[in-house]
Amino acid sequence: MPEMPETEALARFLTERAAGRRIEQARAFNAAVLKTFDPPLEALAGRTVGATTRHGKFLAIETAGATPGDGTILLVIHFALAGWLRWY
């Protein structure tokens, strides 16, 4: 989708700068933005960021646990009309 260059740029930015880093915490500033509760957003804390990819208007961030048995959690983000992501 060529109409989503900002989402593609964000996916590349996160892959370059966040891949391999540990997530300290993840918070939603409004509970209405969450479409799932299992696993809870807090489950991302302590996990390692993997690849970030764009799927249409969605951004997918793959995370790995501290041990191989922890499995993968995929965080999928859609920015809607006024969405944003804050990275520190």
Backbone torsions as a table, in degrees:
resi	resn	phi	psi	omega
1	MET	NA	99.0	-178.7
2	PRO	-65.4	-14.2	-179.5
3	GLU	-79.3	3.2	-178.8
4	MET	-117.3	48.1	-176.9
5	PRO	-65.3	-30.6	-179.9
6	GLU	-69.3	-34.1	177.5
7	THR	-70.5	-40.9	176.2
8	GLU	-62.8	-42.4	178.5
9	ALA	-63.3	-39.6	178.7
10	LEU	-66.5	-40.2	177.9
11	ALA	-61.0	-43.8	178.5
12	ARG	-66.0	-42.4	178.5
13	PHE	-57.8	-48.7	-178.9
14	LEU	-66.5	-37.7	178.0
15	THR	-63.3	-43.0	-178.8
16	GLU	-70.2	-37.9	-171.2
17	ARG	-106.4	-22.1	-175.2
18	ALA	-108.7	-22.7	-177.6
19	ALA	-57.6	130.9	-179.6
20	GLY	88.9	-7.7	179.6
21	ARG	-89.9	154.7	-179.6
22	ARG	-89.6	137.1	177.2
23	ILE	-82.7	121.4	177.8
24	GLU	-78.6	-46.7	178.1
25	GLN	-160.4	158.0	175.6
26	ALA	-135.3	129.1	-178.5
27	ARG	-134.7	147.0	170.9
28	ALA	-106.9	129.9	-177.9
29	PHE	-80.5	-7.6	176.5
30	ASN	-147.0	123.3	-177.7
31	ALA	-61.8	-21.4	-179.3
32	ALA	-67.9	-16.4	-178.8
33	VAL	-80.6	-15.7	-178.7
34	LEU	-83.4	131.4	178.6
35	LYS	-106.5	-1.9	178.3
36	THR	-144.9	159.9	177.9
37	PHE	-131.1	2.0	-178.7
38	ASP	-134.3	107.9	1.8
39	PRO	-76.6	156.7	178.6
40	PRO	-68.7	157.7	-179.7
41	LEU	-57.3	-31.9	-179.8
42	GLU	-64.6	-18.7	179.5
43	ALA	-66.6	-14.4	178.4
44	LEU	-74.3	-23.4	-179.4
45	ALA	-60.0	131.0	179.2
46	GLY	89.9	-8.3	-179.5
47	ARG	-87.4	163.8	-179.2
48	THR	-105.4	135.4	179.0
49	VAL	-75.4	134.4	175.4
50	GLY	-107.9	-137.4	-179.2
51	ALA	-72.5	147.3	172.9
52	THR	-118.4	127.9	-177.6
53	THR	-131.6	158.7	176.3
54	ARG	-107.3	133.6	176.2
55	HIS	-125.8	92.6	-174.9
56	GLY	64.6	-121.1	-179.9
57	LYS	-92.0	3.8	-177.6
58	PHE	-102.5	146.3	174.4
59	LEU	-111.0	128.7	-179.1
60	ALA	-117.4	122.4	179.4
61	ILE	-112.5	117.0	179.5
62	GLU	-87.5	136.3	177.9
63	THR	-128.7	149.4	178.3
64	ALA	-119.5	148.7	179.4
65	GLY	-79.7	177.2	-178.1
66	ALA	-70.0	-29.6	178.7
67	THR	-122.3	155.7	-178.6
68	PRO	-56.9	-28.6	-179.0
69	GLY	-76.1	-8.7	-177.7
70	ASP	-72.5	-20.4	179.7
71	GLY	75.8	-172.7	-176.6
72	THR	-113.0	138.9	170.6
73	ILE	-114.6	129.4	178.8
74	LEU	-106.1	118.8	177.7
75	LEU	-96.2	118.4	-178.6
76	VAL	-110.2	128.5	-175.7
77	ILE	-122.7	135.1	171.6
78	HIS	-124.5	128.1	-172.8
79	PHE	-85.5	-8.0	179.5
80	ALA	49.8	-144.1	-177.3
81	LEU	-82.5	-35.8	-174.2
82	ALA	-130.6	24.0	-177.2
83	GLY	-75.1	156.8	177.4
84	TRP	-154.2	162.2	-179.9
85	LEU	-129.0	128.9	179.3
86	ARG	-106.8	125.8	-178.3
87	TRP	-121.1	129.4	177.6
88	TYR	-118.1	NA	NA
